[in-house]
Amino acid sequence: MPFRNPGRVVDIAERLVFCVKNNALDLHLSAGLPPMARVDGEMRRNNVPLLEHKQVHSLVDDIMNDKQRWDYKESLETNFSF
């Protein structure tokens, strides 16, 4: 079962490496859940702690463009490819 660890730094590169190694098509990052990847049409949880809102924000902020940042700020969600 995933656990909370708000002090742990979560690296987007680690999550992307997990996706590549597992032939994942999507990476899903949501506060209150561990990172998840879509592999063969099924969602697979990464074996890491649940993400806090600040962790999700720090993971995606640097790779979003201005419109995506605005959408995220307005609705606390966004969908984009990288």
PDB file with SEQRES, HELIX, SHEET and CRYST1 records, atoms N, CA, C and O in Angstrom:
SEQRES   1 A   82  MET PRO PHE ARG ASN PRO GLY ARG VAL VAL ASP ILE ALA          
SEQRES   2 A   82  GLU ARG LEU VAL PHE CYS VAL LYS ASN ASN ALA LEU ASP          
SEQRES   3 A   82  LEU HIS LEU SER ALA GLY LEU PRO PRO MET ALA ARG VAL          
SEQRES   4 A   82  ASP GLY GLU MET ARG ARG ASN ASN VAL PRO LEU LEU GLU          
SEQRES   5 A   82  HIS LYS GLN VAL HIS SER LEU VAL ASP ASP ILE MET ASN          
SEQRES   6 A   82  ASP LYS GLN ARG TRP ASP TYR LYS GLU SER LEU GLU THR          
SEQRES   7 A   82  ASN PHE SER PHE                                              
HELIX    1 AA1 ILE A   12  LYS A   21  1                                  10    
HELIX    2 AA2 HIS A   53  VAL A   60  1                                   8    
HELIX    3 AA3 ASP A   61  ILE A   63  5                                   3    
HELIX    4 AA4 ASP A   66  SER A   75  1                                  10    
SHEET    1 AA1 3 ASP A  26  HIS A  28  0                                        
SHEET    2 AA1 3 MET A  36  VAL A  39 -1                                        
SHEET    3 AA1 3 GLU A  42  ARG A  45 -1                                        
CRYST1    1.000    1.000    1.000  90.00  90.00  90.00 P 1           1          
ATOM      1  N   MET A   1       0.845  -1.181   0.000  1.00  0.00           N  
ATOM      2  CA  MET A   1       0.000   0.000   0.000  1.00  0.00           C  
ATOM      3  C   MET A   1       0.888   1.240   0.000  1.00  0.00           C  
ATOM      4  O   MET A   1       1.842   1.307   0.775  1.00  0.00           O  
ATOM      5  N   PRO A   2       0.598   2.219  -0.847  1.00  0.00           N  
ATOM      6  CA  PRO A   2       1.384   3.444  -0.874  1.00  0.00           C  
ATOM      7  C   PRO A   2       1.263   4.194   0.446  1.00  0.00           C  
ATOM      8  O   PRO A   2       0.282   4.038   1.173  1.00  0.00           O  
ATOM      9  N   PHE A   3       2.251   4.995   0.742  1.00  0.00           N  
ATOM     10  CA  PHE A   3       2.242   5.764   1.977  1.00  0.00           C  
ATOM     11  C   PHE A   3       2.548   7.213   1.673  1.00  0.00           C  
ATOM     12  O   PHE A   3       3.097   7.546   0.623  1.00  0.00           O  
ATOM     13  N   ARG A   4       2.183   8.071   2.612  1.00  0.00           N  
ATOM     14  CA  ARG A   4       2.458   9.502   2.454  1.00  0.00           C  
ATOM     15  C   ARG A   4       3.845   9.813   2.992  1.00  0.00           C  
ATOM     16  O   ARG A   4       4.244   9.316   4.045  1.00  0.00           O  
ATOM     17  N   ASN A   5       4.557  10.626   2.268  1.00  0.00           N  
ATOM     18  CA  ASN A   5       5.862  11.085   2.716  1.00  0.00           C  
ATOM     19  C   ASN A   5       6.084  12.461   2.102  1.00  0.00           C  
ATOM     20  O   ASN A   5       6.816  12.591   1.121  1.00  0.00           O  
ATOM     21  N   PRO A   6       5.451  13.497   2.675  1.00  0.00           N  
ATOM     22  CA  PRO A   6       5.503  14.819   2.057  1.00  0.00           C  
ATOM     23  C   PRO A   6       6.891  15.419   1.948  1.00  0.00           C  
ATOM     24  O   PRO A   6       7.101  16.328   1.145  1.00  0.00           O  
ATOM     25  N   GLY A   7       7.855  14.934   2.739  1.00  0.00           N  
ATOM     26  CA  GLY A   7       9.196  15.483   2.658  1.00  0.00           C  
ATOM     27  C   GLY A   7      10.034  14.891   1.544  1.00  0.00           C  
ATOM     28  O   GLY A   7      11.095  15.426   1.222  1.00  0.00           O  
ATOM     29  N   ARG A   8       9.580  13.797   0.948  1.00  0.00           N  
ATOM     30  CA  ARG A   8      10.347  13.117  -0.092  1.00  0.00           C  
ATOM     31  C   ARG A   8      10.267  13.901  -1.396  1.00  0.00           C  
ATOM     32  O   ARG A   8       9.193  14.342  -1.804  1.00  0.00           O  
ATOM     33  N   VAL A   9      11.397  14.064  -2.032  1.00  0.00           N  
ATOM     34  CA  VAL A   9      11.440  14.717  -3.333  1.00  0.00           C  
ATOM     35  C   VAL A   9      11.118  13.673  -4.398  1.00  0.00           C  
ATOM     36  O   VAL A   9      11.727  12.604  -4.437  1.00  0.00           O  
ATOM     37  N   VAL A  10      10.162  13.991  -5.254  1.00  0.00           N  
ATOM     38  CA  VAL A  10       9.777  13.090  -6.330  1.00  0.00           C  
ATOM     39  C   VAL A  10      10.290  13.701  -7.624  1.00  0.00           C  
ATOM     40  O   VAL A  10      10.027  14.869  -7.910  1.00  0.00           O  
ATOM     41  N   ASP A  11      11.010  12.926  -8.397  1.00  0.00           N  
ATOM     42  CA  ASP A  11      11.667  13.401  -9.611  1.00  0.00           C  
ATOM     43  C   ASP A  11      10.872  12.969 -10.840  1.00  0.00           C  
ATOM     44  O   ASP A  11      10.579  11.785 -11.007  1.00  0.00           O  
ATOM     45  N   ILE A  12      10.523  13.929 -11.705  1.00  0.00           N  
ATOM     46  CA  ILE A  12       9.765  13.612 -12.921  1.00  0.00           C  
ATOM     47  C   ILE A  12      10.568  12.672 -13.816  1.00  0.00           C  
ATOM     48  O   ILE A  12       9.990  11.814 -14.483  1.00  0.00           O  
ATOM     49  N   ALA A  13      11.888  12.822 -13.837  1.00  0.00           N  
ATOM     50  CA  ALA A  13      12.719  11.947 -14.677  1.00  0.00           C  
ATOM     51  C   ALA A  13      12.588  10.490 -14.234  1.00  0.00           C  
ATOM     52  O   ALA A  13      12.547   9.592 -15.074  1.00  0.00           O  
ATOM     53  N   GLU A  14      12.522  10.247 -12.920  1.00  0.00           N  
ATOM     54  CA  GLU A  14      12.345   8.876 -12.424  1.00  0.00           C  
ATOM     55  C   GLU A  14      11.021   8.294 -12.896  1.00  0.00           C  
ATOM     56  O   GLU A  14      10.950   7.122 -13.268  1.00  0.00           O  
ATOM     57  N   ARG A  15       9.979   9.106 -12.880  1.00  0.00           N  
ATOM     58  CA  ARG A  15       8.657   8.632 -13.306  1.00  0.00           C  
ATOM     59  C   ARG A  15       8.662   8.344 -14.802  1.00  0.00           C  
ATOM     60  O   ARG A  15       8.061   7.365 -15.244  1.00  0.00           O  
ATOM     61  N   LEU A  16       9.332   9.185 -15.583  1.00  0.00           N  
ATOM     62  CA  LEU A  16       9.393   8.969 -17.029  1.00  0.00           C  
ATOM     63  C   LEU A  16      10.224   7.741 -17.371  1.00  0.00           C  
ATOM     64  O   LEU A  16       9.888   7.012 -18.305  1.00  0.00           O  
ATOM     65  N   VAL A  17      11.302   7.498 -16.633  1.00  0.00           N  
ATOM     66  CA  VAL A  17      12.101   6.284 -16.834  1.00  0.00           C  
ATOM     67  C   VAL A  17      11.239   5.056 -16.557  1.00  0.00           C  
ATOM     68  O   VAL A  17      11.295   4.079 -17.304  1.00  0.00           O  
ATOM     69  N   PHE A  18      10.442   5.096 -15.489  1.00  0.00           N  
ATOM     70  CA  PHE A  18       9.523   4.000 -15.185  1.00  0.00           C  
ATOM     71  C   PHE A  18       8.597   3.754 -16.376  1.00  0.00           C  
ATOM     72  O   PHE A  18       8.366   2.607 -16.762  1.00  0.00           O  
ATOM     73  N   CYS A  19       8.068   4.832 -16.956  1.00  0.00           N  
ATOM     74  CA  CYS A  19       7.154   4.702 -18.099  1.00  0.00           C  
ATOM     75  C   CYS A  19       7.849   4.060 -19.297  1.00  0.00           C  
ATOM     76  O   CYS A  19       7.293   3.166 -19.935  1.00  0.00           O  
ATOM     77  N   VAL A  20       9.042   4.509 -19.596  1.00  0.00           N  
ATOM     78  CA  VAL A  20       9.777   3.955 -20.741  1.00  0.00           C  
ATOM     79  C   VAL A  20      10.083   2.480 -20.520  1.00  0.00           C  
ATOM     80  O   VAL A  20       9.877   1.663 -21.418  1.00  0.00           O  
ATOM     81  N   LYS A  21      10.569   2.134 -19.340  1.00  0.00           N  
ATOM     82  CA  LYS A  21      10.920   0.739 -19.049  1.00  0.00           C  
ATOM     83  C   LYS A  21       9.711  -0.187 -19.106  1.00  0.00           C  
ATOM     84  O   LYS A  21       9.846  -1.375 -19.399  1.00  0.00           O  
ATOM     85  N   ASN A  22       8.525   0.360 -18.823  1.00  0.00           N  
ATOM     86  CA  ASN A  22       7.318  -0.455 -18.787  1.00  0.00           C  
ATOM     87  C   ASN A  22       6.418  -0.246 -20.002  1.00  0.00           C  
ATOM     88  O   ASN A  22       5.273  -0.698 -20.018  1.00  0.00           O  
ATOM     89  N   ASN A  23       6.942   0.443 -21.025  1.00  0.00           N  
ATOM     90  CA  ASN A  23       6.175   0.725 -22.241  1.00  0.00           C  
ATOM     91  C   ASN A  23       4.841   1.393 -21.942  1.00  0.00           C  
ATOM     92  O   ASN A  23       3.828   1.082 -22.568  1.00  0.00           O  
ATOM     93  N   ALA A  24       4.845   2.306 -20.988  1.00  0.00           N  
ATOM     94  CA  ALA A  24       3.623   3.019 -20.612  1.00  0.00           C  
ATOM     95  C   ALA A  24       3.324   4.113 -21.628  1.00  0.00           C  
ATOM     96  O   ALA A  24       4.232   4.761 -22.148  1.00  0.00           O  
ATOM     97  N   LEU A  25       2.045   4.309 -21.901  1.00  0.00           N  
ATOM     98  CA  LEU A  25       1.627   5.353 -22.824  1.00  0.00           C  
ATOM     99  C   LEU A  25       1.345   6.671 -22.117  1.00  0.00           C  
ATOM    100  O   LEU A  25       1.525   7.738 -22.703  1.00  0.00           O  
ATOM    101  N   ASP A  26       0.907   6.611 -20.870  1.00  0.00           N  
ATOM    102  CA  ASP A  26       0.532   7.807 -20.123  1.00  0.00           C  
ATOM    103  C   ASP A  26       1.106   7.752 -18.716  1.00  0.00           C  
ATOM    104  O   ASP A  26       1.304   6.679 -18.146  1.00  0.00           O  
ATOM    105  N   LEU A  27       1.366   8.925 -18.177  1.00  0.00           N  
ATOM    106  CA  LEU A  27       1.748   9.069 -16.777  1.00  0.00           C  
ATOM    107  C   LEU A  27       0.701   9.964 -16.128  1.00  0.00           C  
ATOM    108  O   LEU A  27       0.468  11.080 -16.591  1.00  0.00           O  
ATOM    109  N   HIS A  28       0.075   9.489 -15.072  1.00  0.00           N  
ATOM    110  CA  HIS A  28      -0.964  10.240 -14.369  1.00  0.00           C  
ATOM    111  C   HIS A  28      -0.439  10.646 -12.999  1.00  0.00           C  
ATOM    112  O   HIS A  28       0.023   9.810 -12.222  1.00  0.00           O  
ATOM    113  N   LEU A  29      -0.519  11.944 -12.718  1.00  0.00           N  
ATOM    114  CA  LEU A  29      -0.058  12.486 -11.439  1.00  0.00           C  
ATOM    115  C   LEU A  29      -1.229  13.197 -10.778  1.00  0.00           C  
ATOM    116  O   LEU A  29      -1.764  14.161 -11.327  1.00  0.00           O  
ATOM    117  N   SER A  30      -1.624  12.730  -9.611  1.00  0.00           N  
ATOM    118  CA  SER A  30      -2.748  13.313  -8.878  1.00  0.00           C  
ATOM    119  C   SER A  30      -2.413  13.374  -7.399  1.00  0.00           C  
ATOM    120  O   SER A  30      -1.853  12.429  -6.841  1.00  0.00           O  
ATOM    121  N   ALA A  31      -2.757  14.485  -6.766  1.00  0.00           N  
ATOM    122  CA  ALA A  31      -2.562  14.605  -5.323  1.00  0.00           C  
ATOM    123  C   ALA A  31      -3.410  13.557  -4.615  1.00  0.00           C  
ATOM    124  O   ALA A  31      -4.564  13.325  -4.976  1.00  0.00           O  
ATOM    125  N   GLY A  32      -2.826  12.932  -3.608  1.00  0.00           N  
ATOM    126  CA  GLY A  32      -3.529  11.915  -2.838  1.00  0.00           C  
ATOM    127  C   GLY A  32      -3.386  10.515  -3.391  1.00  0.00           C  
ATOM    128  O   GLY A  32      -3.897   9.562  -2.803  1.00  0.00           O  
ATOM    129  N   LEU A  33      -2.697  10.375  -4.515  1.00  0.00           N  
ATOM    130  CA  LEU A  33      -2.472   9.073  -5.147  1.00  0.00           C  
ATOM    131  C   LEU A  33      -0.995   8.935  -5.491  1.00  0.00           C  
ATOM    132  O   LEU A  33      -0.296   9.939  -5.625  1.00  0.00           O  
ATOM    133  N   PRO A  34      -0.514   7.709  -5.635  1.00  0.00           N  
ATOM    134  CA  PRO A  34       0.848   7.549  -6.146  1.00  0.00           C  
ATOM    135  C   PRO A  34       0.836   7.826  -7.646  1.00  0.00           C  
ATOM    136  O   PRO A  34      -0.226   7.765  -8.266  1.00  0.00           O  
ATOM    137  N   PRO A  35       1.974   8.126  -8.242  1.00  0.00           N  
ATOM    138  CA  PRO A  35       2.023   8.249  -9.694  1.00  0.00           C  
ATOM    139  C   PRO A  35       1.539   6.940 -10.325  1.00  0.00           C  
ATOM    140  O   PRO A  35       1.835   5.854  -9.826  1.00  0.00           O  
ATOM    141  N   MET A  36       0.795   7.056 -11.421  1.00  0.00           N  
ATOM    142  CA  MET A  36       0.293   5.869 -12.105  1.00  0.00           C  
ATOM    143  C   MET A  36       0.610   5.976 -13.590  1.00  0.00           C  
ATOM    144  O   MET A  36       0.658   7.069 -14.154  1.00  0.00           O  
ATOM    145  N   ALA A  37       0.823   4.826 -14.209  1.00  0.00           N  
ATOM    146  CA  ALA A  37       1.147   4.775 -15.632  1.00  0.00           C  
ATOM    147  C   ALA A  37       0.199   3.806 -16.325  1.00  0.00           C  
ATOM    148  O   ALA A  37      -0.159   2.768 -15.770  1.00  0.00           O  
ATOM    149  N   ARG A  38      -0.204   4.157 -17.549  1.00  0.00           N  
ATOM    150  CA  ARG A  38      -1.070   3.280 -18.335  1.00  0.00           C  
ATOM    151  C   ARG A  38      -0.186   2.333 -19.149  1.00  0.00           C  
ATOM    152  O   ARG A  38       0.548   2.759 -20.041  1.00  0.00           O  
ATOM    153  N   VAL A  39      -0.272   1.039 -18.824  1.00  0.00           N  
ATOM    154  CA  VAL A  39       0.510  -0.001 -19.491  1.00  0.00           C  
ATOM    155  C   VAL A  39      -0.468  -1.040 -20.024  1.00  0.00           C  
ATOM    156  O   VAL A  39      -1.254  -1.606 -19.264  1.00  0.00           O  
ATOM    157  N   ASP A  40      -0.422  -1.289 -21.323  1.00  0.00           N  
ATOM    158  CA  ASP A  40      -1.330  -2.250 -21.955  1.00  0.00           C  
ATOM    159  C   ASP A  40      -2.783  -1.963 -21.606  1.00  0.00           C  
ATOM    160  O   ASP A  40      -3.565  -2.886 -21.378  1.00  0.00           O  
ATOM    161  N   GLY A  41      -3.144  -0.685 -21.563  1.00  0.00           N  
ATOM    162  CA  GLY A  41      -4.518  -0.288 -21.312  1.00  0.00           C  
ATOM    163  C   GLY A  41      -4.941  -0.302 -19.857  1.00  0.00           C  
ATOM    164  O   GLY A  41      -6.083   0.039 -19.550  1.00  0.00           O  
ATOM    165  N   GLU A  42      -4.057  -0.685 -18.960  1.00  0.00           N  
ATOM    166  CA  GLU A  42      -4.399  -0.748 -17.542  1.00  0.00           C  
ATOM    167  C   GLU A  42      -3.524   0.214 -16.746  1.00  0.00           C  
ATOM    168  O   GLU A  42      -2.345   0.404 -17.045  1.00  0.00           O  
ATOM    169  N   MET A  43      -4.129   0.815 -15.727  1.00  0.00           N  
ATOM    170  CA  MET A  43      -3.386   1.727 -14.869  1.00  0.00           C  
ATOM    171  C   MET A  43      -2.576   0.931 -13.860  1.00  0.00           C  
ATOM    172  O   MET A  43      -3.100   0.051 -13.178  1.00  0.00           O  
ATOM    173  N   ARG A  44      -1.285   1.254 -13.773  1.00  0.00           N  
ATOM    174  CA  ARG A  44      -0.385   0.606 -12.812  1.00  0.00           C  
ATOM    175  C   ARG A  44       0.174   1.660 -11.880  1.00  0.00           C  
ATOM    176  O   ARG A  44       0.676   2.696 -12.315  1.00  0.00           O  
ATOM    177  N   ARG A  45       0.078   1.379 -10.593  1.00  0.00           N  
ATOM    178  CA  ARG A  45       0.627   2.296  -9.592  1.00  0.00           C  
ATOM    179  C   ARG A  45       2.132   2.114  -9.514  1.00  0.00           C  
ATOM    180  O   ARG A  45       2.641   0.995  -9.574  1.00  0.00           O  
ATOM    181  N   ASN A  46       2.832   3.225  -9.378  1.00  0.00           N  
ATOM    182  CA  ASN A  46       4.264   3.172  -9.096  1.00  0.00           C  
ATOM    183  C   ASN A  46       4.412   2.865  -7.619  1.00  0.00           C  
ATOM    184  O   ASN A  46       3.574   3.268  -6.812  1.00  0.00           O  
ATOM    185  N   ASN A  47       5.451   2.169  -7.264  1.00  0.00           N  
ATOM    186  CA  ASN A  47       5.670   1.805  -5.870  1.00  0.00           C  
ATOM    187  C   ASN A  47       6.388   2.937  -5.137  1.00  0.00           C  
ATOM    188  O   ASN A  47       7.520   2.788  -4.677  1.00  0.00           O  
ATOM    189  N   VAL A  48       5.702   4.061  -5.043  1.00  0.00           N  
ATOM    190  CA  VAL A  48       6.222   5.232  -4.338  1.00  0.00           C  
ATOM    191  C   VAL A  48       5.093   5.806  -3.485  1.00  0.00           C  
ATOM    192  O   VAL A  48       3.933   5.435  -3.665  1.00  0.00           O  
ATOM    193  N   PRO A  49       5.421   6.707  -2.559  1.00  0.00           N  
ATOM    194  CA  PRO A  49       4.393   7.279  -1.685  1.00  0.00           C  
ATOM    195  C   PRO A  49       3.329   8.062  -2.456  1.00  0.00           C  
ATOM    196  O   PRO A  49       3.524   8.457  -3.605  1.00  0.00           O  
ATOM    197  N   LEU A  50       2.200   8.270  -1.779  1.00  0.00           N  
ATOM    198  CA  LEU A  50       1.156   9.137  -2.320  1.00  0.00           C  
ATOM    199  C   LEU A  50       1.734  10.529  -2.526  1.00  0.00           C  
ATOM    200  O   LEU A  50       2.569  10.986  -1.746  1.00  0.00           O  
ATOM    201  N   LEU A  51       1.288  11.193  -3.573  1.00  0.00           N  
ATOM    202  CA  LEU A  51       1.779  12.539  -3.868  1.00  0.00           C  
ATOM    203  C   LEU A  51       0.945  13.592  -3.153  1.00  0.00           C  
ATOM    204  O   LEU A  51      -0.281  13.494  -3.097  1.00  0.00           O  
ATOM    205  N   GLU A  52       1.605  14.579  -2.618  1.00  0.00           N  
ATOM    206  CA  GLU A  52       0.944  15.756  -2.053  1.00  0.00           C  
ATOM    207  C   GLU A  52       0.755  16.761  -3.192  1.00  0.00           C  
ATOM    208  O   GLU A  52       1.432  16.681  -4.217  1.00  0.00           O  
ATOM    209  N   HIS A  53      -0.170  17.709  -3.004  1.00  0.00           N  
ATOM    210  CA  HIS A  53      -0.428  18.722  -4.030  1.00  0.00           C  
ATOM    211  C   HIS A  53       0.858  19.453  -4.430  1.00  0.00           C  
ATOM    212  O   HIS A  53       1.106  19.660  -5.618  1.00  0.00           O  
ATOM    213  N   LYS A  54       1.670  19.842  -3.456  1.00  0.00           N  
ATOM    214  CA  LYS A  54       2.909  20.569  -3.749  1.00  0.00           C  
ATOM    215  C   LYS A  54       3.860  19.723  -4.594  1.00  0.00           C  
ATOM    216  O   LYS A  54       4.568  20.254  -5.450  1.00  0.00           O  
ATOM    217  N   GLN A  55       3.879  18.422  -4.360  1.00  0.00           N  
ATOM    218  CA  GLN A  55       4.753  17.539  -5.136  1.00  0.00           C  
ATOM    219  C   GLN A  55       4.280  17.455  -6.586  1.00  0.00           C  
ATOM    220  O   GLN A  55       5.091  17.519  -7.510  1.00  0.00           O  
ATOM    221  N   VAL A  56       2.966  17.312  -6.785  1.00  0.00           N  
ATOM    222  CA  VAL A  56       2.431  17.266  -8.154  1.00  0.00           C  
ATOM    223  C   VAL A  56       2.776  18.565  -8.868  1.00  0.00           C  
ATOM    224  O   VAL A  56       3.248  18.548 -10.005  1.00  0.00           O  
ATOM    225  N   HIS A  57       2.541  19.678  -8.208  1.00  0.00           N  
ATOM    226  CA  HIS A  57       2.827  20.984  -8.814  1.00  0.00           C  
ATOM    227  C   HIS A  57       4.297  21.096  -9.206  1.00  0.00           C  
ATOM    228  O   HIS A  57       4.614  21.534 -10.312  1.00  0.00           O  
ATOM    229  N   SER A  58       5.187  20.707  -8.312  1.00  0.00           N  
ATOM    230  CA  SER A  58       6.617  20.830  -8.620  1.00  0.00           C  
ATOM    231  C   SER A  58       7.041  19.887  -9.742  1.00  0.00           C  
ATOM    232  O   SER A  58       7.972  20.194 -10.486  1.00  0.00           O  
ATOM    233  N   LEU A  59       6.373  18.749  -9.871  1.00  0.00           N  
ATOM    234  CA  LEU A  59       6.713  17.810 -10.940  1.00  0.00           C  
ATOM    235  C   LEU A  59       6.368  18.359 -12.318  1.00  0.00           C  
ATOM    236  O   LEU A  59       7.110  18.142 -13.276  1.00  0.00           O  
ATOM    237  N   VAL A  60       5.250  19.066 -12.425  1.00  0.00           N  
ATOM    238  CA  VAL A  60       4.772  19.459 -13.748  1.00  0.00           C  
ATOM    239  C   VAL A  60       5.004  20.922 -14.107  1.00  0.00           C  
ATOM    240  O   VAL A  60       4.956  21.273 -15.286  1.00  0.00           O  
ATOM    241  N   ASP A  61       5.252  21.771 -13.137  1.00  0.00           N  
ATOM    242  CA  ASP A  61       5.334  23.206 -13.411  1.00  0.00           C  
ATOM    243  C   ASP A  61       6.389  23.560 -14.456  1.00  0.00           C  
ATOM    244  O   ASP A  61       6.123  24.374 -15.341  1.00  0.00           O  
ATOM    245  N   ASP A  62       7.550  22.980 -14.373  1.00  0.00           N  
ATOM    246  CA  ASP A  62       8.634  23.331 -15.298  1.00  0.00           C  
ATOM    247  C   ASP A  62       8.421  22.825 -16.717  1.00  0.00           C  
ATOM    248  O   ASP A  62       9.048  23.330 -17.648  1.00  0.00           O  
ATOM    249  N   ILE A  63       7.551  21.840 -16.899  1.00  0.00           N  
ATOM    250  CA  ILE A  63       7.375  21.290 -18.248  1.00  0.00           C  
ATOM    251  C   ILE A  63       6.076  21.759 -18.907  1.00  0.00           C  
ATOM    252  O   ILE A  63       5.805  21.408 -20.055  1.00  0.00           O  
ATOM    253  N   MET A  64       5.270  22.552 -18.188  1.00  0.00           N  
ATOM    254  CA  MET A  64       4.036  23.088 -18.771  1.00  0.00           C  
ATOM    255  C   MET A  64       4.309  24.411 -19.475  1.00  0.00           C  
ATOM    256  O   MET A  64       5.205  25.162 -19.089  1.00  0.00           O  
ATOM    257  N   ASN A  65       3.524  24.681 -20.511  1.00  0.00           N  
ATOM    258  CA  ASN A  65       3.596  26.000 -21.132  1.00  0.00           C  
ATOM    259  C   ASN A  65       2.655  26.946 -20.374  1.00  0.00           C  
ATOM    260  O   ASN A  65       1.987  26.523 -19.431  1.00  0.00           O  
ATOM    261  N   ASP A  66       2.600  28.210 -20.774  1.00  0.00           N  
ATOM    262  CA  ASP A  66       1.811  29.204 -20.042  1.00  0.00           C  
ATOM    263  C   ASP A  66       0.321  28.865 -20.005  1.00  0.00           C  
ATOM    264  O   ASP A  66      -0.318  29.019 -18.964  1.00  0.00           O  
ATOM    265  N   LYS A  67      -0.237  28.407 -21.120  1.00  0.00           N  
ATOM    266  CA  LYS A  67      -1.661  28.058 -21.147  1.00  0.00           C  
ATOM    267  C   LYS A  67      -1.949  26.889 -20.212  1.00  0.00           C  
ATOM    268  O   LYS A  67      -2.945  26.900 -19.489  1.00  0.00           O  
ATOM    269  N   GLN A  68      -1.091  25.899 -20.224  1.00  0.00           N  
ATOM    270  CA  GLN A  68      -1.283  24.746 -19.343  1.00  0.00           C  
ATOM    271  C   GLN A  68      -1.191  25.165 -17.875  1.00  0.00           C  
ATOM    272  O   GLN A  68      -1.958  24.690 -17.038  1.00  0.00           O  
ATOM    273  N   ARG A  69      -0.249  26.057 -17.573  1.00  0.00           N  
ATOM    274  CA  ARG A  69      -0.144  26.567 -16.199  1.00  0.00           C  
ATOM    275  C   ARG A  69      -1.414  27.305 -15.796  1.00  0.00           C  
ATOM    276  O   ARG A  69      -1.896  27.142 -14.675  1.00  0.00           O  
ATOM    277  N   TRP A  70      -1.963  28.121 -16.706  1.00  0.00           N  
ATOM    278  CA  TRP A  70      -3.189  28.855 -16.421  1.00  0.00           C  
ATOM    279  C   TRP A  70      -4.341  27.884 -16.189  1.00  0.00           C  
ATOM    280  O   TRP A  70      -5.089  28.029 -15.222  1.00  0.00           O  
ATOM    281  N   ASP A  71      -4.490  26.891 -17.073  1.00  0.00           N  
ATOM    282  CA  ASP A  71      -5.552  25.883 -16.905  1.00  0.00           C  
ATOM    283  C   ASP A  71      -5.411  25.170 -15.564  1.00  0.00           C  
ATOM    284  O   ASP A  71      -6.396  24.960 -14.856  1.00  0.00           O  
ATOM    285  N   TYR A  72      -4.187  24.802 -15.224  1.00  0.00           N  
ATOM    286  CA  TYR A  72      -3.929  24.105 -13.963  1.00  0.00           C  
ATOM    287  C   TYR A  72      -4.286  24.995 -12.768  1.00  0.00           C  
ATOM    288  O   TYR A  72      -4.884  24.535 -11.796  1.00  0.00           O  
ATOM    289  N   LYS A  73      -3.911  26.268 -12.856  1.00  0.00           N  
ATOM    290  CA  LYS A  73      -4.201  27.199 -11.765  1.00  0.00           C  
ATOM    291  C   LYS A  73      -5.708  27.378 -11.597  1.00  0.00           C  
ATOM    292  O   LYS A  73      -6.199  27.455 -10.471  1.00  0.00           O  
ATOM    293  N   GLU A  74      -6.443  27.445 -12.705  1.00  0.00           N  
ATOM    294  CA  GLU A  74      -7.883  27.670 -12.653  1.00  0.00           C  
ATOM    295  C   GLU A  74      -8.666  26.444 -12.183  1.00  0.00           C  
ATOM    296  O   GLU A  74      -9.622  26.578 -11.419  1.00  0.00           O  
ATOM    297  N   SER A  75      -8.273  25.265 -12.628  1.00  0.00           N  
ATOM    298  CA  SER A  75      -9.084  24.071 -12.339  1.00  0.00           C  
ATOM    299  C   SER A  75      -8.361  23.008 -11.514  1.00  0.00           C  
ATOM    300  O   SER A  75      -8.949  21.986 -11.160  1.00  0.00           O  
ATOM    301  N   LEU A  76      -7.084  23.252 -11.210  1.00  0.00           N  
ATOM    302  CA  LEU A  76      -6.241  22.285 -10.497  1.00  0.00           C  
ATOM    303  C   LEU A  76      -6.126  20.961 -11.240  1.00  0.00           C  
ATOM    304  O   LEU A  76      -5.904  19.913 -10.634  1.00  0.00           O  
ATOM    305  N   GLU A  77      -6.279  21.021 -12.551  1.00  0.00           N  
ATOM    306  CA  GLU A  77      -6.005  19.853 -13.382  1.00  0.00           C  
ATOM    307  C   GLU A  77      -5.653  20.323 -14.783  1.00  0.00           C  
ATOM    308  O   GLU A  77      -6.043  21.410 -15.209  1.00  0.00           O  
ATOM    309  N   THR A  78      -4.917  19.494 -15.479  1.00  0.00           N  
ATOM    310  CA  THR A  78      -4.582  19.774 -16.868  1.00  0.00           C  
ATOM    311  C   THR A  78      -4.169  18.469 -17.525  1.00  0.00           C  
ATOM    312  O   THR A  78      -3.837  17.496 -16.848  1.00  0.00           O  
ATOM    313  N   ASN A  79      -4.193  18.457 -18.828  1.00  0.00           N  
ATOM    314  CA  ASN A  79      -3.840  17.272 -19.592  1.00  0.00           C  
ATOM    315  C   ASN A  79      -2.925  17.734 -20.720  1.00  0.00           C  
ATOM    316  O   ASN A  79      -3.313  18.578 -21.527  1.00  0.00           O  
ATOM    317  N   PHE A  80      -1.730  17.192 -20.780  1.00  0.00           N  
ATOM    318  CA  PHE A  80      -0.816  17.604 -21.841  1.00  0.00           C  
ATOM    319  C   PHE A  80       0.182  16.497 -22.132  1.00  0.00           C  
ATOM    320  O   PHE A  80       0.380  15.579 -21.337  1.00  0.00           O  
ATOM    321  N   SER A  81       0.799  16.615 -23.291  1.00  0.00           N  
ATOM    322  CA  SER A  81       1.852  15.657 -23.646  1.00  0.00           C  
ATOM    323  C   SER A  81       3.190  16.362 -23.527  1.00  0.00           C  
ATOM    324  O   SER A  81       3.278  17.588 -23.594  1.00  0.00           O  
ATOM    325  N   PHE A  82       4.222  15.565 -23.350  1.00  0.00           N  
ATOM    326  CA  PHE A  82       5.556  16.111 -23.150  1.00  0.00           C  
ATOM    327  C   PHE A  82       6.520  15.302 -23.965  1.00  0.00           C  
ATOM    328  O   PHE A  82       7.720  15.578 -23.957  1.00  0.00           O  
TER     329      PHE A  82                                                      
END                                                                             
